[in-house]
Amino acid sequence: MTPAQIEAYVDAASAALNLPLSPEHRPGVLHYFALASTMAELVGSQPLTVTDDPAEAFVPVSPAHGSRA
């Protein structure tokens, strides 16, 4: 998404959710939405085939507990 698209989306979502966005928080919200948009583009760009299956379950692990592998 372009910066203009991100601003338009954040403004529309804020209005639709009736969630006021204070001027001092706006730069941070725009920054992190742009970051999330970039991550979504990376995930969405990965090709999938008909044989690809989703994970059975996602179980988050706290960094303090280390890897479950």
C-alpha positions in Angstrom: 0.0 0.0 0.0 1.1 3.5 -0.7 1.4 6.0 2.2 -1.7 7.8 0.9 -3.7 4.5 0.8 -2.6 3.7 4.3 -3.7 7.1 5.6 -7.1 6.7 3.8 -7.5 3.2 5.2 -6.6 4.2 8.8 -9.0 7.2 8.6 -11.8 5.1 7.2 -11.3 2.3 9.7 -11.1 4.8 12.6 -14.4 6.4 11.5 -16.2 3.0 10.8 -15.2 1.8 14.3 -16.0 5.1 15.9 -12.5 4.9 17.3 -11.0 8.4 17.7 -7.4 8.7 16.7 -5.6 11.5 18.6 -3.1 13.6 16.6 -0.2 12.5 18.7 -0.9 8.8 18.1 -1.5 9.1 14.4 2.2 8.9 13.2 2.7 5.7 15.3 -0.5 4.1 14.0 0.4 4.9 10.4 3.9 3.6 10.9 2.8 0.2 12.4 0.0 -0.2 9.9 2.6 0.3 7.1 4.7 -2.3 8.7 1.8 -4.7 9.0 0.9 -4.0 5.3 4.5 -4.9 4.3 4.4 -8.2 6.2 1.0 -9.1 4.7 2.4 -8.4 1.2 5.2 -10.8 1.9 2.9 -13.6 3.2 0.5 -13.0 0.3 3.2 -13.2 -2.3 4.0 -16.8 -1.4 2.6 -19.2 -3.9 0.3 -22.0 -2.7 -0.7 -25.2 -4.4 -3.8 -27.4 -4.0 -1.6 -29.8 -1.9 -0.7 -27.1 0.7 -2.6 -27.5 3.9 -2.9 -25.0 6.8 -1.3 -25.9 10.1 -3.6 -27.9 12.4 -3.2 -25.5 15.3 -1.2 -22.5 16.1 0.1 -22.5 19.6 2.1 -19.3 20.5 5.0 -19.8 22.9 6.4 -17.1 25.1 10.0 -16.1 24.3 10.8 -17.0 28.0 9.8 -20.6 27.3 12.0 -21.0 24.2 11.3 -23.2 21.2 8.9 -26.2 21.3 10.6 -27.9 18.4 
